[in-house]
């Protein structure tokens, strides 16, 4: 990077205009969203149901089915973030977890990385939603969730990745 200029500093991300030299030697200007990263957790209860959120997303134009997720706080590990978000958004705590993978949702213009975990051993806690969170928690049978992913009812990228990775994990 030859130069970087902050265009906008928001609550969640920063928009920069970077002057860069590409691997082919050409120079260009690129707008890049700098994001601290996020974590998500797909959870199965004792009935093999997935905890899904039906969450209002203004930017997406309505409600989406998603797994719980959130932005990393400064100094917070991805696992701690995922566990915090599960409790805040669903009102459950998990006692067992495994990292499934990580994904980059929009590599063309953002550096956000989402770490995805699988959680089990759910115990009731208390939900503590942020002011801008409008959501309902649904426990959906595994087979129905996979149908929802296949027919386009679920179209959130992190949730689709989590379902793919968990399906592979469960079939081992």
N, C-alpha and C positions, 0 to 999 in steps of 0.2 A: 504494500500500500504506500502510495506516494504522499497522499494527503487525505484527511478526513474532516468533514464539516458536519456539525450537529445541526440538523434541520428542525427537529422537534424532540423535546424531552418530555415523555408522558409518565403516567403513574406506573405503567407496566413495562414499557419498552422505550427505546431511543431510536429515532430515524436519522441515519447518517447518509451523507453523500460522499462516497469514497472515490478518489482517483487511484486507479490500480493499473498494474502491468499484468496482463494475462499470461498464461503459460506459453502462448504462441508469440509473445513479444509485443502484442498490440496493447496500446494504452486506451483506457476508456473510463468513463464515470459511471458508477453504479450506486443506486439507492439501496441501502441495507438496513433492515430492522434488526437491532441488537436487543436480545431478550435474555434474561438471567437463567432461563431453563425452567422446566416443569417436571412434575411427576404425576403418575396416574396409577391406580390399582384396580384390577378386576377381581371381584370377590365372589366366591361360591359359598352359599350357606349349606347347612346339613342336608337339605333336600336337593342339592345340586342345582339350585337356582342362582342366577347371576343378579347381583344388585346393580340395576340400571337407573340412571337419572333421566327423567324427561325434563329437560332444562331449556328455559327460554334463552335464546341467543340472538340479541339484537342484530349483530352483523350478519348472521345467517338468515335473518328474516322470519324467525319463528322458533318453534320447539325442535330440539334434537334429542335423540336417545344417545347417552354417553355413559362412560364409566367415570367415577369420581376422579378429579384431577385438579391441580393448582400450580401456581407459580412458586418457584423456590424463593424462600426468604434469604437474605444475606447470611452466609455461614451455615445454612441448613443443608443437610444431606438429602439426596433424592428419596431415600427410604423414609426419613423422618417427615418429609413433605407429604409423601403418599399416605402415610399413616394419619397425619394430621387432617388431610383432606377427607379421608374415609370417615373419620369421626365427625368432622364439621358438617359434611354434606349428607351423610346417611344416618348418623346417630348410632353407629356401631364402631367397635374397636376390633382389630384383628390380632390373633395370638400367633399366627404362623404366616410366613411370607417367603416368596422366592422372586428374584429378578428374572423377568422374561426377556427383556431386551430394551433397546432404545431406538427412537426414530426421530427423523427430522421432517416435520410436516410440510414446510414450504422452502426447500433449499434454494430456489431461484432468487429469493430476496430476503430471507431471514435466517439467523443463526440459532434459532430456538431448537433445543434438543429436549425430547420428552422421554423420561425413564419410566418404563412400565413394569409393574409388579403384579404378582398373583397372591391374593390373601385368602386365608381360611381361618376357622376358629373364631367366628363372629360372636361378640357379646354386646348386649345393648348398652348404650351410653346416652349422650344427649346431642342432638343436632344443634349446630351453631352457625347459621348461614350468614354470609356477608350481605350487606345492604342491597347489592345489585344481583343477588342470586334468587331466581324464581325457579323452583324445581319441585318435582315429586319423585319419591323413591319407589321403584317397583322391583319386586323379586320375580324374575322371569325364568321359567324352566329352560335348561340348556338347549334343548331341541328347538324350542320356539325362538330363542335368541339367535341361533344359527340360521333359522328360516328368515328372521328379520334382517340379518346381515346379507343373506343371499338375495332377498327380494328388494333391497334398497331402502327398507324402513330405517335401518341403521346406516347412516352414511358419514359419520364422524370418523376421521382417519385414525386417530389414536385408539378408538374403540375397535375398529376393524382390525388393526394390527394386534391388539390385545387378544381378540377372539381367535385370530389365526394362530398366534403363539400358544395360547392356552389349549386350543384344540390339539395341537402337536404334543404339548406337555401331557395332556390327559390320555393320549393314545399310545404313550410309551409303555 
